[in-house]
Amino acid sequence: MKRFRLIGVALLAVFALGAVVASAAQAEEGPSFTVSGARLAAGKTHNILGKAVKPFVLTNTLGTAKVECAALTTEKGVILGSNAGAGPGTDNEITIFSECVNPKGSNGANCHLAPSEGSETVSKTITTEPLKSEQVESVVSGTKGNQLLEEFFPAKGAVFVTLFFGGECSVLATKVSGQVVGESLLDNTSEGKVELGQTAQERTSWLIKFPTTPITSVWLINSSGIGKISKTEQVAFGEKSVQTGTSLVVLANTKFEAEPNATWSPLP
């Protein structure tokens, strides 16, 4: 009888070991950053700079309200490293949109962007709250795809920025909240999509494009290396919204000055 108990305990140990092995085997290797040929590991950072190469436009789904910004820069942009099997690379930044206008007839007969609700002063600059981003992947037919994406969201709370308007407006203030997802693209004339499984190509700059059809599902790998579908949605003017535009990102030194010859990659 004792012998059978020993065999049972041994079998349980084998099953437990098998479960651990199976769990480890299921861990996914997500996207991460490399700088000058080496993976940016957890605890390591590198400053970045971003600028718009195509105008940014925020539109509500009814098309009754729109904000257009010709320029964009980042402030305190930093990419953060990650270890293998421990989640994706991330980013911290504040985004500053400039040369912004509220097109005539948008959000009212004669409405303009303003520094505060109802102000007659015209504002052309929009500064977001501190933002965070995570490297994620596309979702295809309800499961993980391979296209590399970047999901942006407020570092705290749910609000990217509060927009204020003055003049003859339908809405004098609106919170822009939720998440918005861009595509990681090669910085060349073809703007080719980047996919995991490709040979990592280190370049001096990369593009992030926010498409006209918003990306509403992403594949997110958590710090334990487990991936799942995460829904995304940006809201403005009290309804779903679409943000379009393209930005270029380069590495920067400790003074946040561009490092034109420094190479990096959003792939491990």
C-alpha positions in Angstrom: 0.0 0.0 0.0 2.9 2.3 0.9 4.5 1.5 -2.4 1.3 2.6 -4.3 1.2 5.9 -2.3 4.8 6.6 -3.3 4.0 5.9 -6.9 1.0 8.3 -6.7 3.2 11.0 -5.2 5.7 10.5 -8.0 3.1 10.7 -10.7 1.7 13.9 -9.1 5.2 15.4 -9.2 5.6 14.4 -12.9 2.2 16.0 -13.7 3.1 19.2 -11.8 6.4 19.4 -13.7 4.6 18.8 -17.0 2.2 21.7 -16.2 5.1 24.0 -15.4 6.8 23.0 -18.7 3.6 23.5 -20.6 3.0 26.9 -19.0 6.6 27.9 -20.0 6.1 26.7 -23.5 3.0 28.8 -23.9 4.9 32.0 -23.1 5.1 34.3 -26.1 8.1 36.4 -27.2 6.7 39.8 -27.9 8.1 42.8 -29.7 10.9 44.8 -28.1 13.4 47.6 -28.9 17.0 47.2 -30.0 19.5 50.0 -30.0 22.8 49.8 -31.8 22.4 46.1 -32.2 21.6 45.2 -28.6 18.2 44.6 -27.0 17.1 47.4 -24.7 16.6 45.3 -21.6 14.3 46.0 -18.6 15.5 49.0 -16.6 17.2 50.5 -19.6 15.9 53.6 -21.5 16.7 55.8 -24.4 15.3 59.2 -25.3 13.4 59.7 -28.5 12.0 62.6 -30.6 8.9 62.5 -32.7 7.6 64.8 -35.4 4.6 64.8 -37.8 5.4 64.0 -41.4 1.7 64.0 -42.4 -1.0 66.2 -40.7 -2.9 64.9 -37.7 -6.7 65.0 -37.9 -9.2 64.1 -35.1 -12.8 63.6 -36.3 -15.9 62.3 -34.6 -17.7 59.4 -36.4 -20.6 61.7 -37.5 -18.2 64.0 -39.1 -19.7 67.1 -37.4 -16.6 68.0 -35.4 -13.0 68.0 -36.5 -9.6 69.3 -35.4 -6.7 69.5 -37.8 -3.0 70.0 -36.7 -0.2 70.4 -39.3 2.6 69.7 -36.9 3.5 67.5 -34.0 6.5 67.1 -31.6 7.1 65.0 -28.6 8.3 66.2 -25.2 10.2 63.9 -22.7 9.9 61.0 -25.1 11.6 57.8 -23.8 11.5 54.2 -24.9 11.8 51.6 -22.1 13.3 48.2 -22.4 12.0 44.8 -21.6 13.4 41.3 -21.0 12.7 38.3 -23.1 9.3 36.7 -22.2 8.4 39.6 -19.9 6.2 41.8 -21.9 6.7 44.3 -24.7 8.8 47.5 -25.0 7.0 50.7 -23.9 7.2 54.4 -24.3 6.6 57.5 -22.2 5.9 60.9 -23.8 3.9 64.1 -23.9 2.6 65.0 -27.4 2.4 68.6 -28.5 0.2 69.4 -31.6 0.7 72.8 -33.2 -0.7 74.8 -36.2 -4.1 73.4 -35.1 -7.4 74.7 -36.5 -11.0 73.9 -36.1 -12.2 74.0 -39.8 -15.0 76.6 -40.5 -18.4 74.9 -40.0 -17.0 72.2 -37.7 -18.5 72.0 -34.2 -20.7 75.0 -35.0 -21.1 77.9 -37.5 -18.1 79.9 -36.4 -16.1 78.0 -33.7 -12.4 78.1 -32.9 -10.0 76.2 -30.6 -9.5 78.2 -27.4 -7.2 78.0 -24.3 -10.3 77.7 -22.0 -14.0 77.0 -22.4 -15.8 79.8 -24.2 -12.7 82.0 -24.6 -12.6 84.5 -27.5 -8.8 83.9 -27.8 -7.8 81.6 -30.6 -5.5 78.7 -29.6 -3.4 76.8 -32.2 -1.5 74.4 -29.8 -2.7 71.3 -28.0 -0.6 69.6 -25.3 -1.6 66.2 -24.1 -1.4 64.7 -20.7 1.6 62.3 -20.1 1.1 59.4 -22.4 2.3 55.8 -22.5 2.5 53.3 -25.4 3.0 49.6 -25.7 4.2 47.5 -28.6 1.4 45.3 -29.7 0.5 43.1 -32.6 -2.4 42.9 -35.0 -5.5 40.7 -34.6 -6.5 38.6 -37.7 -9.7 36.5 -37.7 -10.0 36.6 -34.0 -6.4 35.6 -33.2 -2.8 36.9 -33.1 -1.5 38.4 -36.3 2.1 39.4 -37.0 1.9 43.1 -37.9 3.7 45.3 -35.4 1.5 48.1 -33.9 1.9 50.8 -31.2 -1.0 51.4 -28.8 -1.1 54.8 -27.1 -3.1 55.7 -24.0 -3.0 58.2 -21.0 -0.3 57.2 -18.4 -2.9 58.0 -15.7 -6.6 58.0 -15.9 -8.5 57.9 -19.3 -8.0 61.4 -20.8 -5.5 62.2 -23.5 -6.4 65.9 -23.4 -9.4 68.2 -22.9 -10.2 70.4 -25.9 -11.7 73.8 -25.4 -13.6 75.9 -27.9 -14.9 79.5 -28.2 -17.3 81.3 -30.5 -20.5 79.8 -32.0 -19.9 76.2 -31.0 -22.1 73.1 -30.5 -19.6 71.9 -27.9 -17.4 74.2 -25.8 -15.3 71.5 -24.2 -14.7 67.8 -24.9 -12.4 65.1 -23.4 -10.4 63.0 -25.8 -10.1 59.6 -24.0 -9.4 55.9 -24.5 -6.7 54.3 -26.7 -5.4 54.9 -30.2 -3.3 52.5 -32.3 -0.7 53.2 -35.0 1.1 51.0 -37.5 4.9 50.7 -37.3 6.2 51.3 -40.8 9.6 51.4 -42.5 10.8 55.0 -43.1 11.1 55.0 -46.8 8.9 55.8 -49.9 7.1 52.4 -49.7 6.3 52.8 -46.0 6.3 49.0 -45.7 4.6 47.3 -42.8 6.7 45.7 -40.1 6.0 42.2 -39.0 7.3 40.0 -36.2 9.4 37.2 -37.8 11.1 39.6 -40.1 14.9 40.0 -39.8 15.3 43.0 -37.5 16.4 46.1 -39.5 18.1 48.8 -37.6 17.5 52.2 -39.0 17.9 55.8 -38.0 14.2 56.5 -38.1 10.8 54.7 -38.1 7.2 55.8 -38.9 4.0 55.4 -36.9 0.9 55.8 -39.0 -2.6 56.2 -37.6 -4.8 54.8 -40.4 -8.2 56.2 -41.6 -9.9 53.0 -40.5 -9.1 52.8 -36.7 -7.6 49.7 -35.3 -10.1 48.4 -32.7 -8.4 45.2 -31.5 -4.8 44.4 -30.7 -2.8 41.4 -29.4 -1.2 42.4 -26.2 1.5 40.3 -24.4 1.6 40.8 -20.7 4.6 40.8 -18.3 4.2 37.0 -17.9 4.5 36.4 -21.6 0.8 35.6 -22.1 -1.0 37.2 -25.1 -4.6 38.1 -25.4 -6.9 40.3 -27.5 -7.4 43.8 -26.1 -10.1 46.1 -27.5 -9.2 49.7 -28.2 -11.4 52.8 -28.8 -10.8 56.5 -28.8 -13.6 58.9 -27.9 -14.1 62.6 -28.5 -17.2 64.8 -28.7 -19.1 62.2 -26.8 -18.7 59.5 -29.4 -16.2 57.2 -31.1 -13.5 59.2 -33.0 -10.9 58.7 -35.6 -7.3 60.0 -35.4 -5.2 60.0 -38.5 -1.7 61.2 -39.3 1.9 59.9 -39.5 4.9 60.7 -37.2 8.6 60.0 -37.6 10.6 58.8 -34.6 14.4 59.1 -34.0 16.7 58.5 -31.1 17.8 61.4 -29.0 20.6 62.2 -26.5 20.2 63.2 -22.8 19.4 66.8 -23.9 16.6 65.5 -26.2 18.6 66.5 -29.3 18.3 64.2 -32.3 21.0 61.6 -32.8 20.9 61.5 -36.7 23.3 58.6 -37.0 22.1 56.4 -34.2 20.3 53.2 -35.3 17.5 51.3 -33.6 14.6 48.9 -34.3 11.2 48.1 -32.8 11.9 44.4 -33.4 14.0 42.1 -31.1 
